[in-house]
Amino acid sequence: MINYLKEVQAEMRHVNWPNRRQITFFTIIVVVVSFVVAYYLGVFDALFTWIFENYIL
């Protein structure tokens, strides 16, 4: 177990961590894409609800 933790620590030194600007940029991208997907899902949900209520029921 100790050997495993030493290897993990050694590998973590090789990781190329993103800087603050990259983290901010990708966070904004994720939030914008999430809102766009939520908007389209909401539109389709409203459309299918309207179709179901007006034509099926």
C-alpha positions as CSV (number, residue, x, y, z in Angstrom):
1,M,0.0,0.0,0.0
2,I,2.8,2.4,0.8
3,N,4.5,1.7,-2.5
4,Y,1.2,2.4,-4.3
5,L,0.8,5.7,-2.6
6,K,4.4,6.7,-3.5
7,E,3.7,5.8,-7.1
8,V,0.5,7.9,-7.1
9,Q,2.4,10.8,-5.6
10,A,5.1,10.5,-8.3
11,E,2.5,10.3,-11.1
12,M,0.7,13.4,-9.7
13,R,3.9,15.4,-10.2
14,H,3.7,14.6,-13.9
15,V,0.1,15.9,-14.3
16,N,-0.2,19.1,-16.3
17,W,-2.7,21.0,-14.2
18,P,-4.8,23.8,-15.9
19,N,-4.2,27.4,-14.9
20,R,-6.8,29.7,-13.5
21,R,-7.7,31.2,-16.9
22,Q,-8.3,27.8,-18.4
23,I,-10.4,26.7,-15.5
24,T,-12.5,29.9,-15.7
25,F,-12.9,29.5,-19.5
26,F,-14.0,25.8,-19.4
27,T,-16.3,26.5,-16.5
28,I,-18.1,29.2,-18.5
29,I,-18.3,26.8,-21.5
30,V,-19.9,24.1,-19.3
31,V,-22.4,26.6,-17.8
32,V,-23.4,28.0,-21.3
33,V,-23.7,24.6,-22.8
34,S,-25.8,23.4,-19.9
35,F,-28.2,26.4,-20.3
36,V,-28.5,25.8,-24.0
37,V,-29.3,22.1,-23.5
38,A,-31.8,23.0,-20.7
39,Y,-33.5,25.5,-23.0
40,Y,-33.9,23.0,-25.9
41,L,-35.2,20.3,-23.5
42,G,-37.6,22.8,-22.1
43,V,-38.8,23.8,-25.6
44,F,-39.3,20.2,-26.6
45,D,-41.0,19.4,-23.4
46,A,-43.5,22.3,-23.8
47,L,-44.0,21.3,-27.5
48,F,-44.7,17.7,-26.7
49,T,-47.0,18.7,-23.8
50,W,-49.0,21.0,-26.0
51,I,-49.3,18.3,-28.7
52,F,-50.3,15.7,-26.2
53,E,-52.9,17.9,-24.5
54,N,-54.4,19.3,-27.8
55,Y,-54.3,16.3,-30.1
56,I,-54.1,13.2,-28.0
57,L,-56.4,14.0,-25.1
